[in-house]
Amino acid sequence: MARPPLTEEELVARYGPHLNTAPPGGWSADADIDRMVRTHCCFCGQQCGIILKVADDEVVGFEPWYEFPFNEGKLCPKGVKRYLQGNHPDRLLEPLERDPAAPRGFREVSWDHALDRVAREIRRIQAENGKDSFAILNGASLTSEKAYLIGKFARLAIGTSNSDYNGRLCMVSAGHGYNKAFGVDRAPNPWSDIPRADVVFVAGANIAECAPITTSYIWRARDNGARLIVADPRVTPIARTADVFLGLRPGTDSALLGSILHVLVERDWVDHEFVDAHVEGFEEAAAAVAGYTPAWASDVTGVPAARIEEAAEIWGTAASGMILHARGLEHHTSGVDNVSAAINLALATGRIGRPGSGPCMVTGQGNGQGAREHGNKSEQLPGMRRIDDPEARAYISEVWGCTDEELRGKGYSAEEIVWAIDRGEIKGLLSICFNPVVSLPDSNTTRRALEKLEFFAVVDFFLSETAFHADVVLPGSLQEEGEGVVTTLEGRVVKINEAKPPPGNARRDVDIFCDLAGRLGAGRYFPYRDTREIFDELRVASKGGVADYYGMTWERIEEENGIFWPCPEEGHPGTPRLFEDRRFRTPSGRARMVPVAFRPPAEVVDSEYPVWLTTGRVVSQYLSGTQTRRIGPLVKQYPEPLCEIHPRLAREHGIESGDVVRVSSRRGTMTLPATVVSTIRPDTVFIPYHWAGDRAANQLTNPALDPESRIPEFKTCAVRVERVGPGGATVDRRDYETRTGDAPDTGDAPNTAAGGVPGEAPGPATPPGSGT
Amino acid sequence: MPTLTEYVPDAPGEMGDRVFVVDQSRCIGCQACVQACEECGTHRGHSMMQLDFIDRGATVQTVPLICMHCADPTCAEVCPADAIKQNEDGIVQSSLKPRCIACWNCVNACPFGIPKKMFELDQMMKCDMCYDRSSVGLAPMCASVCPSQALWFGTPQEFDATRTGVLEDTMVFGGQYVRTKVQVVVHEPGPVAVAPGRRYTHWTDDPFGLDEGPAEADVSRDWPLAPALSAAQQRQAGPGAWPVAHGAGAGAGAGGVGGSAAGDAGDSRTEGARP
């Protein structure tokens, strides 16, 4: 049973997160720089170019890479401080095995011992329970070579169908929406199109905090006279500057977008020539919104009808326009529908395949685009091929030299794998680049499920909260400790270069998987001498697929500052803008408008849980925080989660900024400081999700899934908000017990002091400047 | 392998006609500038950058503040030890360590509030516009990384060709005109009056807490979301009520607006795959 060997507090004290605040050797060290390595930031799908300064095989700082065209030297704070993770004291340097008797809860073991045990347990569990009883979870911050390797490893070395990735929490709704509309899962436009748009419509995307560099593209558009429409339940930093702000109620996106389509049709702001020649489904899509008048939508969304009309007029009468959307549309049980509703606005107005015009998903994770293209996603094979397509199966079997049976089939999605573990169907798990205890919804269920595993192995560079549960921990490599390619949110394939070797006895992820494949008796499928050979096989495997990399080489990618796929043959220039020829990869060759009827969220507010909760990110943290909660200057910027609450709602509960509030849903309860801001809807509270333990917003969120994409509904659930007491320097439960005589009813671990950041004096309850 | 020297231009020289520009309206508050300032070679580990919300309760607007590098720097004028020097490029530098007596006159006198008391060094330090970089034509760290380019470094010609707004280099503090090397972006040309309008905070309305009702300030601070509420919503008793459905049966009732019921509100999961 994969229970943590010590308490969470004890494990945090031993393995972190601790804070690294200064470069190797300290600030005054005058290191001789040995190498300047041009590579890309490991955080977020923009993959900004960055030059890492390396001294004595440690990354000691960075230099802006002005010549890389996407970001021209620009970086967000995560990029600036990412170099502090390399020589971090929390790095895992030896393989570990759980040992509750050991003072640190784990004992160091040899690689042979660790890998043999992993291989033995995989085979034992499969022999007793069937091949699919062992699952793999992996991540979209891995290079494409790693993602390809792990997808192949799952099928040919382990032989399981149950392999999925954490892009299931990120890009799958967008992927399904774009596949339905275009037959291609990629943002159709390069970002250089944004400044060429007459109108930029940002729908459910906190650009300034989650894709900060994209801000400069939007500003360039505005310098060129573009108008800006923003739809969001919060006045985000980008929304602050909008011409029209649509402050919608969480979970009502398709009503809002459907109403805009309604107005476009009613006022005949439709590009009939384009629609007639290149679109199918227009009539059905229009019929679906026939009743979606702005007055109706205003009632559903809370946005004044006049603003919906105004947005429709700006979008409908412009000569060109881009609609940028992210998890705000996609993290819903109607995530795919919401994406289709956004795409419909572009298709009705003919905005695709030309400069400054297109719908674009804003991809979240480091390799959120590339990792999902090459087979670590449960329903796909390399090249963005469908695993249920006999032709695709035949091709990949040939490339891999395996039988069709060995390819296995479509397995459970990430959240469903956890559910299958919970009900005893899956008994063993190998996880890399995924911290489900923090990142999946309903974390109490996730933790309970992990504890039921017969065997759990984790590959990671830090001991994440998920790895606390592991039987065996294999110390792996950071992005800068290996090489390969990633694909950015533009569909641009760029080269990651190795800056330093893994520390101690940690090994490169690719070496770990190839070694393990050998021990599982599948070495013949993994004969790679280096990562380049994996890339060369990936090129061939992707050939003829939607995401075709065949014409690319590592050298070309570097020389040309990246190549946009598809790049089907050598010498092909790549494809920055898709569909310029108006030929779509749907069966009919036409783009498809999908009729979208508004569906309310899976959970709606009621008298017991009367407030909407929406979750999201802050600019200084990345995803589950495994890396960024260990970087001191980033932690200082926003030390702990805050509950954003509108003055009107706050007043009803007697809450002031800095007070501690209890937020409860049907799944869990957490206490945290409130920040009273009039930049959020009065019926909604917001909590960022990067933290673990009792600071985890995902204790509250709803694991209901989109029926098509299987994405969880992170962005909407119903909660109750109560004032617990005045804030202090930290949220320490013991404090309010003594002050109020009323212990919070969470009944388990003590509060934040334990789940927090040891080794540093606790920060103020409110980050500098965020309170009033 | 490339080396550090590749970033020194062919003809190292002075800053030329490049200017540092601050456009506060573009700032997104991400603090990339604050973090990158620490990486500047002339004051590693110490950020000279200031960035804060103007009033987080009311708005997400933030303001980045670097040294404005005044033509006639007040900090240098009030320094009794003549420790603050201005170089030929007009850059006002940190105090000279051998001269600085840590009297903090400069900290008190600067109209922009820029100089910092560095107690551990017993010295005043401030932004020097990354002179190790800007003196060879490279952008300072903050302007290099700024994702929104609220902080920008380049020539006035480049500015006019690519950006909107008017550059202004004169501020008025009461009767004092201060001309600065750093330019700010304004809508209309002419000196910028920095003398504040009425600062709107809770306590200015009711400094002694005499009004026992909800603070008046809070009501007006509902902007800008208050207009986003329809009249129907504002009549709702509860802050979180779904527009059509009320009470415990909200899940099913919500079907009235969309045609599809959300299921039993008591069971949050509509998916059947739960154990």
Interface residues (C-beta under 8 A of the other chain):
Chain A: A22 G26 W27 S28 I33 D34 R35 M36 V37 R38 K53 G61 F62 E63 P64 Y66 G73 K74 L75 C76 P77 G79 V80 K81 A208 E209 P212 I213 T215 S216 W219 R220 R222 D223 V235 T236 P237 I238 R240 T241 F245 G247 A255 W296 S298 D299 V300 G302 V303 P304 A305 R307 T333 E416 W419 D422 R423 A597 F598 R599 P600 P601 A602 E603 V604 V605 D606 S607 E608 P610 V611 W612 V619 S620 P633 L634 Q637 H646 P647 R648 L649 R651 E652 S657 S665 R666 R667 T675 V676 V677 S678 T679 I680 R681 P682 D683 T684 N702 P703 A704 L705 P707 C717 A718 P768 G769 S770 G771 T772
Chain B: M1 P2 T3 L4 E6 Y7 S25 R26 C27 I28 G29 C30 Q31 A32 V34 Q35 A36 E38 E39 R44 G45 L51 D52 F53 D55 R56 G57 A58 T59 V60 Q61 T62 A139 M141 S144 V145 C146 P147 S148 Q149 T162 R163 T164 T201 H202 P214 D218 R221 D222 W223 P224 L225 P227 A228 L229 S230 A232 Q233 G238 P239 G240 A241 W242 P243 V244 A245 H246 G247 A248 G249 A250 G251 A254 G255 V257 G258 G259 S260 A262 G263 A265 S268 R269 T270 E271 A273 R274 P275
